[in-house]
């Protein structure tokens, strides 16, 4: 379990600084920026334009999650571990949403098909 101080440090990180790390992780494994964007849009409901705007505005991870137009209800189907912690057991709602995104990017980098990542039947 993370302390409030640790949570606040993560929440204060700038989304536009983390976003290229997601892309680099995916591209290193032969996946694309477009796939990363598709995952983010699926999870949060942001459009491409909104996503670009948030990067330019340098919003924090907290603002990124709190301002999401519509978190996908199917995100509850995301199970598994990120950094040794089961995402479905994370109590803090903002951290859980961030870890859902981390988990989806991990699945992308591991070569999982997009349909399965986006929890399509």
N, C-alpha and C positions, 0 to 999 in steps of 0.2 A: 504494500500500500504506500502511495506517495504522500509526502507531507504537503500541506497547503502551500508552502514556500516553493516546493518543486513544481507543483501544479501551476502556480502563478508564473513561474519562469517559462514553462512550456507555453502557456496561454499567451504570453507576451511576445513569443516569437512571431516574426513577420511571415505571413503566408507566402509572399513573393520570394522569400529566401529559401523556403522549404520546397516549394513547387519544382525548381530545377533539380533538386535532389531526387524527387519522385521520377522525373523524366530520365535522369541519368541512370537510376537503378533499372528502369524498364529498358532503356536503349542498350545498356550493357548486356542484357539478356536477349537482344534481338527484337524487342517490342518497340512501340512507337509512342511519340508524344500524343498523337491523336487518340490512342487507346487510353492513355493516362487521363486526357481530357474527358473522354467518354465516361470513364469511371467516376470522375469528379462530378460531372453533370448528372449521372444516374443517381449518385448518392445524395447530392445536395439540392438539385433542381436549378442550379445556376445555368444560365446560357453562356455561350462562348464569349459574347460581349461583356456580360457581367463578370465573368472570370478574369478577362483581361483588365477590366476596370479595377477589380480588387487588387490585382497584382500591382498596377500603377499607383493605386492609393496607399499601398503598403499597409494593408489591414493586418491586425494580429490574428493568430489562429482562433482566439476566442471570438473576435468579430466575424471571422470567416464562417464559423459554425453557427453562431447566434443569428447571423443575418441570412442564413440559407433560406431560399424561398420555399422549399418543400423537401424535407428529408424523406427519402424513399422508405415507405413502410416495409418493404422487403428487406431492409437492412437488418431486421431482427433475425433473418435467416443466416447471417454471417456468424460463424462459429470458429473457434480455434484460438491459437495463442499468438501473441505479438510480444516480444521481449519477455517471454516466459509467463505472461499473464493471459488468462482466458478472457477474450474480449466481452463475452456475454456476462461475465461476472464483475465487470468494472462498474462501481457504484456511481462515480462522478459522471453526470450526463455529458458534459463537454468532452472529457477525456475519452469516454466510450465512443463518441462520434469520431474523434480524431483517430482512435485505434481501429475503428471500422475502416477508415480510409487507408491506414497503414496496412491492414490485413489484405484489402483488395489490391493494393499495389504489390504486396508480397506475392499474392496469387498470380498476378500478371507476370512478374519477374520469374516465377517458377514455371511459366509456360502454360498455365491453365487457359482453356478456351474462354473467350469473352462471354459467351452465353452462360457458362457456369459461373464466372466471376459476377455477372449481373443477375444471378439467381433466376435465370429464365428456365422454365420447365422443358 
